[in-house]
Amino acid sequence: MTWSLFRWVWQLESPLHIGMPPAGSLNRTRLYVPARAIWGALTAELARQEAPNGQKPDYECVGEDLKKSYRFTYLYPAKQTNDTWHVWLPTYRDGHGLSWAREDPADRIFNDRRLRRWLLSTRPGTSIDATTDSAEDGSLRETECIEARWRDERGRDAGPVAMVGYVFIRAAKADESSPERRRLDGVDALFVGGDTRYGLGRLRRVAFDVVKQGGLFGAEVNLDAE
């Protein structure tokens, strides 16, 4: 058995909220999608797809099966330039704290506040008091979301947002025709994060390519190890 490495690109079709500890009445979001969230979304989608007609999806069985043959990385925000998606990766710089470096060219580094200004917006919300049919006291809040379009320094549209990462697939045959690879090929859309019932977090897969040269976000990987 060996591993194959694939790079996949998920373009946002609606705003995305990946929760983190709030700040007062602001529900903050991460700028990346954790691997566990990807595993959960794929588990839900595959369980529904593979359930026999009329039977309840077996989420636990599918989830455990995914753990045996697949490993997922985080997904990070990416911007398209000349048909290529360039990823923004978190880094730390003395005197600047958390910063973001573009995968290519690597010398483009901006602080966290700047990247958030390009990506995020907030959505107001409140709870309704059923007895008065009005806003419940103290329930007003705002929710940060990663928008489906980048903004430039002047707030103008700067192109679509995608989330990019990698998936390791363990298979007897290490190529794109393996059953393990074809299983994921059947999933071209996912709902990830919070408030998906209200339309948030829809991702559409626009690329799923085997990595034959290079590595994982620039790091070397050993695909022959256990």
N, CA and C of each residue as an Amber inpcrd file, in Angstrom:
protein
   678
   0.8470000  -1.1990000   0.0000000   0.0000000   0.0000000   0.0000000
   0.8800000   1.2470000   0.0000000   0.4380000   2.2340000  -0.7060000
   1.1620000   3.4900000  -0.7670000   0.1690000   4.6320000  -0.7250000
   0.6970000   5.8390000  -0.6410000  -0.1520000   7.0200000  -0.6050000
   0.0110000   7.8220000  -1.8920000  -1.0550000   8.4620000  -2.3180000
  -1.0020000   9.4330000  -3.4050000  -1.4130000  10.7870000  -2.8420000
  -0.8280000  11.8300000  -3.3930000  -1.1140000  13.1820000  -2.9270000
  -1.8520000  13.9510000  -4.0120000  -2.9690000  14.5790000  -3.6260000
  -3.7710000  15.3690000  -4.5580000  -3.9800000  16.7670000  -3.9910000
  -3.9950000  17.7270000  -4.8590000  -4.2940000  19.1090000  -4.4870000
  -5.6890000  19.4230000  -5.0130000  -6.5580000  19.9150000  -4.1170000
  -7.8910000  20.2570000  -4.5960000  -8.2450000  21.6940000  -4.2450000
  -9.1140000  22.2320000  -5.0790000  -9.5140000  23.6410000  -4.9740000
 -11.0290000  23.6910000  -4.8590000 -11.5060000  24.3620000  -3.7950000
 -12.9400000  24.5140000  -3.5600000 -13.2930000  25.9950000  -3.6250000
 -14.0840000  26.3630000  -4.6130000 -14.4760000  27.7650000  -4.7680000
 -15.7330000  28.0520000  -3.9590000 -15.7480000  29.1820000  -3.2540000
 -16.9060000  29.5570000  -2.4530000 -18.0530000  30.0080000  -3.3520000
 -19.2320000  29.4520000  -3.1020000 -20.4380000  29.8880000  -3.7940000
 -21.3700000  30.6510000  -2.8680000 -21.0280000  30.7210000  -1.5950000
 -21.7730000  31.5130000  -0.6120000 -20.8100000  31.8470000   0.5210000
 -21.1300000  32.8390000   1.3470000 -20.2470000  33.1710000   2.4710000
 -20.0170000  31.9670000   3.3810000 -18.8620000  31.9520000   4.0320000
 -18.4300000  30.8110000   4.8400000 -18.1010000  31.2810000   6.2480000
 -18.6590000  30.5890000   7.2520000 -18.3600000  30.8960000   8.6530000
 -17.7740000  29.6690000   9.3150000 -16.5000000  29.7740000   9.7330000
 -15.8170000  28.7030000  10.4610000 -15.5170000  29.2470000  11.8490000
 -16.2970000  28.8640000  12.8220000 -16.3050000  29.5030000  14.1210000
 -15.0030000  29.4260000  14.8940000 -14.7840000  30.4490000  15.7030000
 -13.7000000  30.5030000  16.6670000 -14.2290000  31.2630000  17.8780000
 -13.5090000  31.3350000  18.9910000 -14.0440000  32.0360000  20.1640000
 -14.5100000  33.4490000  19.8300000 -15.7080000  33.8450000  20.2940000
 -16.2580000  35.1610000  19.9500000 -15.5450000  36.2790000  20.6840000
 -15.7570000  37.4860000  20.1920000 -15.2690000  38.6920000  20.8560000
 -16.4890000  39.5500000  21.1720000 -16.9870000  39.4470000  22.4150000
 -18.2060000  40.1630000  22.7830000 -19.3930000  39.6550000  21.9850000
 -20.0590000  40.5610000  21.2880000 -21.2310000  40.1840000  20.4890000
 -20.8560000  39.8070000  19.0580000 -19.5490000  39.7220000  18.7650000
 -19.0950000  39.3730000  17.4260000 -18.7030000  37.9050000  17.3790000
 -19.3920000  37.1400000  16.5380000 -19.0280000  35.7430000  16.2930000
 -17.9300000  35.7220000  15.2290000 -16.7070000  35.4780000  15.6520000
 -15.5690000  35.5670000  14.7510000 -15.4280000  34.2990000  13.9180000
 -14.7120000  34.4140000  12.7990000 -14.4740000  33.2680000  11.9360000
 -12.9810000  33.0820000  11.7160000 -12.5790000  31.8470000  11.5180000
 -11.2260000  31.5600000  11.0730000 -11.0940000  31.9330000   9.5920000
  -9.8610000  32.0960000   9.1430000  -9.6190000  32.3450000   7.7180000
  -9.2500000  31.0640000   6.9850000  -9.3900000  29.9360000   7.6440000
  -9.0490000  28.6490000   7.0620000 -10.1120000  27.6360000   7.4880000
 -10.1120000  26.4920000   6.8290000 -11.0420000  25.4190000   7.1630000
 -10.2490000  24.2710000   7.7750000 -10.4680000  23.9220000   9.0390000
  -9.7260000  22.8060000   9.6530000 -10.0120000  21.4800000   8.9510000
  -9.0400000  20.5840000   9.0260000  -9.1880000  19.2830000   8.3710000
 -10.3860000  18.5140000   8.9200000 -10.6520000  18.6480000  10.2130000
 -11.7740000  17.9120000  10.8080000 -13.1020000  18.3540000  10.2020000
 -13.2170000  19.6390000   9.8660000 -14.4490000  20.1180000   9.2400000
 -14.6250000  19.5250000   7.8430000 -13.5280000  19.3600000   7.1250000
 -13.5890000  18.7290000   5.8030000 -14.0030000  17.2670000   5.9360000
 -13.3840000  16.5650000   6.8890000 -13.7530000  15.1680000   7.1250000
 -15.2390000  15.0500000   7.4670000 -15.7530000  15.9230000   8.3190000
 -17.1570000  15.8600000   8.6990000 -18.0920000  16.1230000   7.5300000
 -17.7570000  17.1270000   6.7150000 -18.6020000  17.4470000   5.5620000
 -18.6010000  16.3160000   4.5450000 -17.4400000  15.7140000   4.2980000
 -17.3660000  14.5860000   3.3610000 -18.0960000  13.3680000   3.9130000
 -17.9760000  13.1400000   5.2110000 -18.6970000  12.0260000   5.8320000
 -20.1940000  12.1740000   5.6120000 -20.7150000  13.3700000   5.8590000
 -22.1480000  13.6020000   5.6980000 -22.5840000  13.4090000   4.2500000
 -21.8110000  13.9510000   3.3080000 -22.2000000  13.8710000   1.8950000
 -22.1140000  12.4400000   1.3740000 -21.0220000  11.7420000   1.6730000
 -20.8750000  10.3730000   1.1820000 -21.8780000   9.4270000   1.8290000
 -22.1640000   9.6200000   3.0990000 -23.1430000   8.7600000   3.7700000
 -24.5130000   8.8880000   3.1160000 -24.8800000  10.1050000   2.7560000
 -26.1750000  10.2970000   2.0880000 -26.1620000   9.7030000   0.6770000
 -25.0550000   9.8740000  -0.0370000 -24.9710000   9.3590000  -1.3990000
 -24.9860000   7.8320000  -1.4340000 -24.3110000   7.2060000  -0.4720000
 -24.1100000   5.7650000  -0.5110000 -25.1720000   4.9780000   0.2440000
 -26.0890000   5.6480000   0.9060000 -27.1360000   4.9460000   1.6460000
 -28.1120000   4.2780000   0.6780000 -28.4400000   3.0130000   0.8940000
 -29.4460000   2.3520000   0.0510000 -30.7790000   3.0900000   0.1390000
 -31.5630000   2.9800000  -0.9150000 -32.8500000   3.6690000  -0.9590000
 -33.7070000   3.3370000   0.2550000 -34.1830000   4.3750000   0.9010000
 -35.0780000   4.2000000   2.0290000 -34.3970000   3.9260000   3.3460000
 -33.0740000   3.7950000   3.3570000 -32.3640000   3.5040000   4.5980000
 -31.6610000   4.7550000   5.1280000 -31.4680000   4.7680000   6.4190000
 -30.8200000   5.8890000   7.0730000 -29.3240000   5.8780000   6.7720000
 -28.7450000   7.0310000   6.4490000 -27.2930000   7.0800000   6.1990000
 -26.5080000   6.6240000   7.4190000 -25.4600000   5.8450000   7.1830000
 -24.6250000   5.3360000   8.2700000 -23.4150000   6.2580000   8.4110000
 -23.6090000   7.3730000   9.0960000 -22.5550000   8.3770000   9.2100000
 -21.3300000   7.8210000   9.9430000 -21.5390000   7.0560000  10.9920000
 -20.4130000   6.5540000  11.7870000 -19.5290000   5.6190000  10.9710000
 -20.1450000   4.7200000  10.2180000 -19.3790000   3.7620000   9.4240000
 -18.5840000   4.4750000   8.3300000 -19.2210000   5.4060000   7.6400000
 -18.5380000   6.1410000   6.5720000 -17.4100000   6.9820000   7.1410000
 -17.6410000   7.6250000   8.2640000 -16.6160000   8.4560000   8.8750000
 -15.3890000   7.6520000   9.2730000 -15.5940000   6.4850000   9.8610000
 -14.4710000   5.6500000  10.2560000 -13.7400000   5.0950000   9.0330000
 -14.4860000   4.8080000   7.9700000 -13.8710000   4.3150000   6.7420000
 -12.9780000   5.3820000   6.1140000 -13.4060000   6.6190000   6.1490000
 -12.5850000   7.7110000   5.6030000 -11.2690000   7.8410000   6.3600000
 -11.2970000   7.6100000   7.6670000 -10.0790000   7.7340000   8.4740000
  -9.0220000   6.6990000   8.0770000  -9.4470000   5.5740000   7.5130000
  -8.5100000   4.5110000   7.1700000  -7.7230000   4.8100000   5.8960000
  -8.3630000   5.4560000   4.9370000  -7.7460000   5.5850000   3.6120000
  -7.4640000   7.0200000   3.1790000  -7.8220000   8.0020000   4.0010000
  -7.6560000   9.3990000   3.5890000  -7.0820000  10.2370000   4.7280000
  -6.2840000  11.2220000   4.3500000  -5.8090000  12.2410000   5.2820000
  -6.0000000  13.5950000   4.6110000  -6.5410000  14.5470000   5.3570000
  -6.8490000  15.8570000   4.7990000  -6.0150000  16.9410000   5.4720000
  -5.5910000  17.9060000   4.6870000  -4.9490000  19.0830000   5.2550000
  -6.0000000  20.1650000   5.4750000  -5.5870000  21.2250000   6.1480000
  -6.4520000  22.4010000   6.2300000  -6.6230000  22.9880000   4.8300000
  -7.7000000  23.7510000   4.6490000  -7.8980000  24.5340000   3.4370000
  -7.6140000  25.9970000   3.7530000  -6.8430000  26.6470000   2.8910000
  -6.4830000  28.0450000   3.0990000  -7.0010000  28.8970000   1.9460000
  -7.2480000  30.1900000   2.1940000  -7.8170000  31.0480000   1.1470000
  -6.8480000  31.2320000  -0.0160000  -7.4140000  31.3210000  -1.2060000
  -6.5980000  31.4610000  -2.4060000  -7.2520000  32.4390000  -3.3690000
  -6.4090000  33.0960000  -4.1560000  -6.8580000  34.0550000  -5.1590000
  -6.3390000  33.6220000  -6.5130000  -7.1570000  33.7930000  -7.5300000
  -6.8090000  33.3190000  -8.8680000  -6.1020000  34.4010000  -9.6730000
  -4.9590000  34.0090000 -10.2520000  -4.2070000  34.8940000 -11.1320000
  -3.7520000  34.0890000 -12.3400000  -4.2100000  34.4980000 -13.5170000
  -3.8250000  33.8000000 -14.7560000  -4.0960000  32.2980000 -14.6800000
  -5.3230000  31.9540000 -14.2600000  -5.7860000  30.5630000 -14.1820000
  -5.0710000  29.7320000 -13.1170000  -4.2950000  30.3660000 -12.2420000
  -3.6160000  29.6630000 -11.1630000  -4.0910000  30.2010000  -9.8230000
  -4.4000000  29.2830000  -8.9100000  -4.8450000  29.6800000  -7.5790000
  -3.6350000  29.7880000  -6.6560000  -3.3750000  30.9870000  -6.1530000
  -2.2700000  31.2340000  -5.2400000  -2.8160000  31.2840000  -3.8130000
  -2.2470000  30.4580000  -2.9420000  -2.7420000  30.2950000  -1.5760000
  -2.0520000  31.2800000  -0.6370000  -2.8270000  31.7840000   0.3290000
  -2.2840000  32.6000000   1.4060000  -2.1310000  31.7130000   2.6410000
  -0.8900000  31.6180000   3.1610000  -0.5870000  30.7320000   4.2690000
  -0.2050000  31.5350000   5.5080000  -0.6450000  31.1020000   6.6870000
  -0.3030000  31.8240000   7.9200000   1.1730000  31.6650000   8.2580000
   1.7560000  32.7140000   8.7860000   3.1500000  32.6950000   9.2020000
   3.3060000  33.6590000  10.3680000   4.4460000  33.6360000  10.9920000
   4.6960000  34.5440000  12.1160000   5.9400000  35.3600000  11.8170000
   5.8440000  36.6700000  12.0180000   6.9690000  37.5650000  11.8030000
   7.2070000  38.3940000  13.0500000   8.4530000  38.4230000  13.5120000
   8.7980000  39.2250000  14.6800000   8.3930000  40.6820000  14.4560000
   7.7260000  41.2360000  15.4410000   7.2940000  42.6190000  15.3470000
   5.9500000  42.7980000  14.6620000   5.4620000  41.7610000  13.9870000
   4.1870000  41.8460000  13.2580000   3.1750000  40.8060000  13.7440000
   3.6440000  39.7670000  14.4420000   2.7390000  38.7310000  14.9000000
   2.2210000  37.8820000  13.7540000   0.9710000  37.4590000  13.8610000
   0.3660000  36.6330000  12.8130000   0.3190000  37.3980000  11.5080000
   0.8620000  36.7930000  10.4540000   0.8650000  37.3910000   9.1240000
   0.4810000  36.3140000   8.1180000   0.3330000  36.7350000   6.8570000
  -0.0360000  35.8010000   5.7990000   0.9090000  35.9950000   4.6220000
   1.4610000  34.8740000   4.1280000   2.3960000  34.8960000   3.0080000
   1.7650000  34.1970000   1.8160000   1.8370000  34.8340000   0.6410000
   1.2840000  34.1920000  -0.5450000   2.2280000  33.1030000  -1.0260000
   1.6380000  31.9840000  -1.3920000   2.4110000  30.8000000  -1.7630000
   3.3670000  31.0990000  -2.9120000   2.9510000  31.9460000  -3.8360000
   3.8020000  32.2960000  -4.9610000   3.3810000  33.6690000  -5.4770000
   4.2500000  34.6670000  -5.4430000   5.6150000  34.6390000  -4.8920000
   5.6080000  34.7020000  -3.3770000   6.5870000  34.0500000  -2.7560000
   6.5950000  33.9120000  -1.3130000   6.9680000  35.1850000  -0.5680000
   7.4560000  36.2010000  -1.2810000   7.8940000  37.4060000  -0.5840000
   6.7500000  38.3860000  -0.3380000   5.5380000  38.0520000  -0.7310000
   4.3830000  38.9070000  -0.4700000   3.7760000  38.5270000   0.8710000
   3.9820000  39.3550000   1.8750000   3.5270000  39.0740000   3.2300000
   2.7230000  40.2620000   3.7490000   1.5380000  39.9720000   4.3070000
   0.6870000  41.0220000   4.8610000   0.2100000  40.5950000   6.2420000
  -0.1130000  41.5740000   7.0770000  -0.5770000  41.2390000   8.4250000
  -2.0030000  40.7040000   8.3950000  -2.3870000  40.0970000   9.5100000
  -3.6900000  39.4380000   9.6040000  -4.8360000  40.4200000   9.3950000
  -4.7170000  41.6100000   9.9290000  -5.7730000  42.6160000   9.8120000
  -6.0510000  42.9660000   8.3450000  -4.9860000  43.0620000   7.5640000
  -5.1470000  43.4380000   6.1580000  -5.8650000  42.3400000   5.3670000
  -5.4620000  41.0970000   5.6050000  -6.1090000  40.0080000   4.8750000
  -7.5770000  39.8970000   5.2640000  -7.8820000  40.0960000   6.5360000
  -9.2750000  40.0590000   6.9670000 -10.0940000  41.1580000   6.2810000
  -9.4840000  42.2920000   6.0640000 -10.1970000  43.3750000   5.4010000
 -10.5350000  43.0170000   3.9500000  -9.6700000  42.2290000   3.3310000
  -9.9210000  41.8070000   1.9510000 -10.9820000  40.7240000   1.8430000
 -11.1330000  39.9280000   2.8970000 -11.9440000  38.7100000   2.8140000
 -13.2780000  38.7530000   3.5510000 -13.3230000  39.4600000   4.6950000
 -14.4450000  39.2800000   5.6070000 -15.5030000  40.3620000   5.4970000
 -16.7060000  39.9680000   5.8810000 -17.8060000  40.8990000   6.1090000
 -18.5540000  40.4000000   7.3430000 -19.4710000  41.1870000   7.8520000
 -20.2640000  40.7570000   9.0130000 -21.7390000  40.7750000   8.6690000
 -22.4590000  39.8610000   9.3180000 -23.9070000  39.7510000   9.1140000
 -24.5990000  39.9230000  10.4660000 -25.4990000  40.8870000  10.5660000
 -26.2020000  41.0780000  11.8440000 -27.2650000  40.0120000  12.0520000
 -27.5650000  39.7370000  13.3090000 -28.6160000  38.7800000  13.6330000
 -29.0950000  38.9890000  15.0500000 -30.2800000  38.4960000  15.3430000
 -30.8340000  38.5970000  16.6830000 -31.8350000  37.4750000  16.8970000
 -32.1240000  37.1870000  18.1540000 -33.1590000  36.2140000  18.4850000
 -34.4910000  36.9330000  18.6570000 -35.5650000  36.2540000  18.3210000
 -36.9090000  36.8360000  18.4210000 -37.6210000  36.2800000  19.6550000
 -38.1390000  37.1900000  20.4540000 -38.9340000  36.8120000  21.6270000
 -40.3400000  36.4270000  21.1620000 -40.6950000  35.1460000  21.3430000
 -41.9760000  34.6610000  20.8400000 -43.1720000  35.3400000  21.5070000
 -42.9940000  35.8180000  22.7270000 -44.1180000  36.4390000  23.4370000
 -44.4360000  37.8390000  22.9300000 -43.4200000  38.5240000  22.4120000
 -43.6340000  39.9000000  21.9330000 -43.4330000  40.0380000  20.4300000
 -42.9260000  38.9690000  19.7920000 -42.6350000  38.9930000  18.3590000
 -41.6760000  40.1440000  18.0140000 -40.7290000  40.3930000  18.9010000
 -39.7320000  41.4410000  18.6730000 -38.3660000  40.9150000  19.1070000
 -37.3370000  41.7120000  18.8950000 -35.9770000  41.2870000  19.2160000
 -35.8420000  41.0220000  20.7150000 -35.2080000  39.9040000  21.0360000
 -34.9840000  39.5570000  22.4330000 -33.8730000  40.4330000  23.0020000
 -34.0570000  40.9060000  24.2240000 -33.0790000  41.7880000  24.8500000
 -31.7080000  41.1140000  24.9380000 -30.6790000  41.8450000  24.5440000
 -29.3120000  41.3560000  24.6640000 -28.9040000  40.3120000  23.6550000
 -29.7120000  40.0610000  22.6280000 -29.3970000  38.9840000  21.6810000
 -28.8010000  39.4970000  20.3660000 -28.6840000  40.8170000  20.2150000
 -28.1260000  41.3530000  18.9690000 -26.6680000  40.9210000  18.8270000
 -26.3060000  40.4310000  17.6630000 -24.9490000  39.9560000  17.4330000
 -24.6000000  40.1370000  15.9550000 -23.3160000  40.0360000  15.6850000
 -22.8360000  40.0370000  14.3100000 -21.9870000  38.7960000  14.0780000
 -22.0460000  38.2620000  12.8720000 -21.3000000  37.0600000  12.5240000
 -20.3490000  37.3560000  11.3840000 -19.0690000  37.1100000  11.6070000
 -18.0880000  37.2710000  10.5380000 -18.2190000  36.1310000   9.5320000
 -18.0330000  36.4610000   8.2620000 -18.0520000  35.4500000   7.2040000
 -16.9540000  35.7460000   6.1910000 -16.3730000  34.6890000   5.6580000
 -15.5020000  34.8310000   4.4950000 -16.4000000  34.9830000   3.2800000
 -16.2560000  36.0790000   2.5720000 -17.1040000  36.3260000   1.4140000
 -16.6460000  35.5210000   0.2040000 -17.5210000  35.3600000  -0.7590000
 -17.2160000  34.5720000  -1.9540000 -16.3940000  35.3520000  -2.9730000
 -16.1630000  36.6550000  -2.7150000 -15.3680000  37.4850000  -3.6210000
 -14.3340000  38.2670000  -2.8220000 -13.1250000  38.3460000  -3.3610000
 -12.1010000  39.1890000  -2.7640000 -12.4430000  40.6640000  -2.9670000
 -11.9230000  41.5080000  -2.0730000 -12.0010000  42.9580000  -2.2440000
 -10.5900000  43.5250000  -2.3410000 -10.4310000  44.6000000  -3.1140000
  -9.1280000  45.2570000  -3.1600000  -9.0680000  46.3460000  -2.0980000
  -8.0200000  47.1360000  -2.1100000  -7.8300000  48.1630000  -1.0850000
  -8.9320000  49.2190000  -1.0920000  -9.6050000  49.3770000  -2.2290000
 -10.6790000  50.3690000  -2.3380000 -12.0590000  49.7580000  -2.1650000
 -12.0980000  48.4710000  -1.8150000 -13.3770000  47.8110000  -1.6010000
 -14.0420000  47.3010000  -2.8600000 -13.3250000  47.2850000  -3.9720000
 -13.9040000  46.8220000  -5.2390000 -13.7200000  45.3100000  -5.3920000
 -14.5610000  44.7190000  -6.2350000 -14.4910000  43.2840000  -6.4990000
 -13.1190000  42.9360000  -7.0820000 -12.4730000  41.9090000  -6.4890000
 -11.1440000  41.5110000  -6.9530000 -11.0750000  40.0260000  -7.3000000
 -12.2190000  39.4270000  -7.6370000 -12.2130000  38.0480000  -8.0960000
 -12.7320000  37.0630000  -7.0760000 -12.9460000  35.8150000  -7.4940000
 -13.5310000  34.7930000  -6.6140000 -12.5630000  34.3200000  -5.5370000
 -13.1320000  33.8360000  -4.4470000 -12.3640000  33.2520000  -3.3470000
 -12.4560000  31.7290000  -3.4330000 -11.3370000  31.0670000  -3.2360000
 -11.3240000  29.6100000  -3.1610000 -10.5850000  29.1910000  -1.9030000
 -10.8280000  27.9680000  -1.4750000 -10.1020000  27.3630000  -0.3570000
  -9.3340000  26.1690000  -0.9310000  -8.0280000  26.1520000  -0.6810000
  -7.1510000  25.1690000  -1.3180000  -6.4320000  24.3390000  -0.2640000
  -6.3230000  23.0540000  -0.5340000  -5.6070000  22.1600000   0.3670000
  -5.2230000  20.8800000  -0.3490000  -4.8680000  19.8740000   0.4410000
  -4.4030000  18.6050000  -0.1120000  -5.1320000  17.4480000   0.5650000
  -5.1720000  16.3290000  -0.1640000  -5.7140000  15.0960000   0.4090000
  -4.7660000  13.9590000   0.0630000  -4.4100000  13.1800000   1.0800000
  -3.6280000  11.9580000   0.8860000  -4.6050000  10.7980000   0.7480000
  -4.3980000   9.9720000  -0.2660000  -5.2630000   8.8140000  -0.4910000
  -4.4010000   7.5560000  -0.4610000  -4.7940000   6.6260000   0.4030000
  -4.0740000   5.3670000   0.5360000  -4.7620000   4.3170000  -0.3180000
  -4.0280000   3.7550000  -1.2690000  -4.6350000   2.7980000  -2.1930000
  -3.5750000   1.8420000  -2.7060000  -4.0230000   0.6390000  -3.1290000
  -3.0980000  -0.3390000  -3.6840000  -2.5220000   0.1540000  -5.0050000
  -3.3090000   0.9320000  -5.7320000  -2.8770000   1.4800000  -7.0100000
  -2.8230000   2.9910000  -6.8790000  -1.6450000   3.5410000  -6.9260000
  -1.4460000   4.9580000  -6.6350000  -1.6200000   5.8090000  -7.8920000
  -2.8430000   5.9280000  -8.3510000  -3.1090000   6.8340000  -9.4740000
  -4.5530000   7.3100000  -9.3980000  -4.9660000   8.0700000 -10.4220000
  -6.2850000   8.6940000 -10.4040000  -7.4190000   7.7170000 -10.6680000
  -7.1020000   6.4830000 -11.0780000  -8.1600000   5.5200000 -11.4000000
  -8.5140000   4.6180000 -10.2180000  -7.8900000   4.7970000  -9.0810000
  -8.1520000   3.9270000  -7.9360000  -9.5750000   4.1300000  -7.4240000
 -10.1870000   3.0960000  -6.8660000 -11.5440000   3.2440000  -6.3060000
 -11.6220000   4.3100000  -5.2320000 -10.5490000   4.4560000  -4.4550000
 -10.5420000   5.4640000  -3.3960000 -10.6030000   6.8680000  -3.9770000
  -9.8980000   7.0860000  -5.0790000  -9.9570000   8.4030000  -5.7360000
 -11.3300000   8.6260000  -6.3640000 -11.8670000   7.6150000  -7.0230000
 -13.1660000   7.7580000  -7.6850000 -14.2750000   8.0170000  -6.6690000
 -14.0900000   7.5130000  -5.4540000 -15.1050000   7.7470000  -4.4280000
 -15.2460000   9.2450000  -4.1360000 -14.1270000   9.9340000  -4.0420000
 -14.1800000  11.3750000  -3.7940000 -14.5860000  12.1590000  -5.0450000
 -14.3440000  11.5880000  -6.2150000 -14.7540000  12.2590000  -7.4540000
 -16.2590000  12.4890000  -7.4990000 -17.0050000  11.6430000  -6.7830000
 -18.4580000  11.7920000  -6.7860000 -18.9510000  12.9470000  -5.9520000
 -18.0570000  13.6100000  -5.2300000 -18.4350000  14.7520000  -4.3930000
 -17.8570000  16.0120000  -5.0140000 -18.6910000  16.7970000  -5.6550000
 -18.2090000  18.0330000  -6.2710000 -18.7580000  19.2770000  -5.5850000
 -19.5220000  19.0890000  -4.5080000 -20.0330000  20.2240000  -3.7340000
 -20.1360000  19.8070000  -2.2750000 -19.8200000  20.7360000  -1.3800000
 -19.8810000  20.4810000   0.0520000 -20.4800000  21.6760000   0.7680000
 -21.1100000  21.4140000   1.9160000 -21.5260000  22.4780000   2.8280000
 -20.6720000  22.3500000   4.0830000 -19.9250000  23.4030000   4.3990000
 -18.9530000  23.3720000   5.4840000 -19.1990000  24.5490000   6.4230000
 -19.0010000  24.3140000   7.7290000 -19.0560000  25.4100000   8.6870000
 -20.4300000  25.6090000   9.2980000 -20.6570000  26.8230000   9.8120000
 -21.8880000  27.1330000  10.5110000 -22.9860000  27.6670000   9.6160000
 -24.2250000  27.5060000  10.0840000 -25.4210000  28.0420000   9.4110000
 -25.5560000  27.5510000   7.9700000 -25.1700000  26.2960000   7.7110000
 -25.3140000  25.7630000   6.3580000 -26.7820000  25.6060000   5.9730000
 -27.6600000  25.4580000   6.9670000 -29.0980000  25.3450000   6.6740000
 -29.6660000  26.6460000   6.1090000 -28.9410000  27.7250000   6.3280000
 -29.3770000  29.0210000   5.8210000 -28.5990000  29.4360000   4.5730000
 -27.8870000  28.4810000   3.9740000 -27.2210000  28.7490000   2.7060000
 -25.7600000  29.1070000   2.8070000 -25.2120000  29.1840000   4.0180000
 -23.7990000  29.5170000   4.1430000 -22.9250000  28.2790000   3.9020000
 -21.6760000  28.5390000   3.5450000 -20.6830000  27.4720000   3.4930000
 -20.7660000  26.5300000   2.3180000 -21.3370000  26.9620000   1.1930000
 -21.3820000  26.0770000   0.0230000 -20.0830000  26.2180000  -0.7620000
 -19.3900000  25.0900000  -0.9550000 -18.1450000  25.0410000  -1.7150000
 -18.3310000  24.1510000  -2.9370000 -17.8020000  24.5990000  -4.0600000
 -17.8620000  23.8030000  -5.2930000 -16.4340000  23.4650000  -5.7160000
 -16.1900000  22.1830000  -5.9590000 -14.8450000  21.7670000  -6.3440000
 -14.5630000  22.1410000  -7.7980000 -13.4490000  22.8400000  -8.0130000
 -13.0850000  23.2690000  -9.3640000 -11.7840000  22.6310000  -9.8310000
 -11.0790000  21.9410000  -8.9570000  -9.8550000  21.2330000  -9.3490000
  -9.5680000  20.1330000  -8.3490000  -9.0250000  19.0370000  -8.8630000
  -8.6600000  17.8850000  -8.0260000  -7.5570000  17.1480000  -8.7690000
  -6.3130000  17.5550000  -8.5670000  -5.1990000  17.1120000  -9.4010000
  -4.1620000  16.3570000  -8.5910000  -3.6250000  15.2970000  -9.1970000
  -2.5580000  14.5480000  -8.5570000  -1.2960000  15.3970000  -8.5360000
  -0.5540000  15.3190000  -7.4340000   0.7010000  16.0600000  -7.2980000
   1.8430000  15.1110000  -7.6560000   2.4580000  15.3440000  -8.8150000
   3.5400000  14.4790000  -9.2710000   4.9050000  15.0730000  -8.9500000
   4.9620000  16.3970000  -8.8430000   6.2010000  17.0660000  -8.4750000
   5.8920000  18.1170000  -7.4170000   6.9240000  18.4680000  -6.6440000
   6.6960000  19.4340000  -5.5840000   6.1980000  18.7310000  -4.3420000
   5.6090000  19.4920000  -3.4540000   5.1660000  18.8980000  -2.2100000
   3.8980000  19.5270000  -1.7020000   3.7630000  19.5290000  -0.4100000
   2.5610000  20.0200000   0.2500000   2.8170000  21.4380000   0.7630000
   2.2230000  22.4200000   0.0880000   2.4740000  23.8280000   0.4060000
   3.9700000  24.1100000   0.4490000   4.7210000  23.4860000  -0.4630000
   6.1540000  23.7190000  -0.5340000   6.9970000  22.8040000   0.3160000
   6.3750000  21.9630000   1.1450000   7.1220000  21.0420000   2.0150000
   7.2070000  19.6600000   1.3670000   8.3500000  18.9970000   1.5280000
   8.5240000  17.6600000   0.9720000   7.7000000  16.6510000   1.7900000
   7.1960000  15.6460000   1.1010000   6.4290000  14.5850000   1.7630000
   6.9280000  13.2290000   1.3290000   6.8310000  12.2440000   2.2080000
   7.2100000  10.8800000   1.9110000   5.9460000  10.0530000   1.7640000
   5.6240000   9.6390000   0.5600000   4.3800000   8.9320000   0.2860000
   4.4970000   7.4220000   0.4590000   5.7030000   6.9200000   0.7460000
   5.9060000   5.4780000   0.8800000   5.8830000   5.0050000   2.3200000
   5.8210000   5.9300000   3.2650000   5.8290000   5.5450000   4.6810000
   4.4310000   5.1100000   5.1240000   4.3800000   4.4040000   6.2240000
   3.0990000   3.9080000   6.7240000   2.2020000   5.0620000   7.1510000
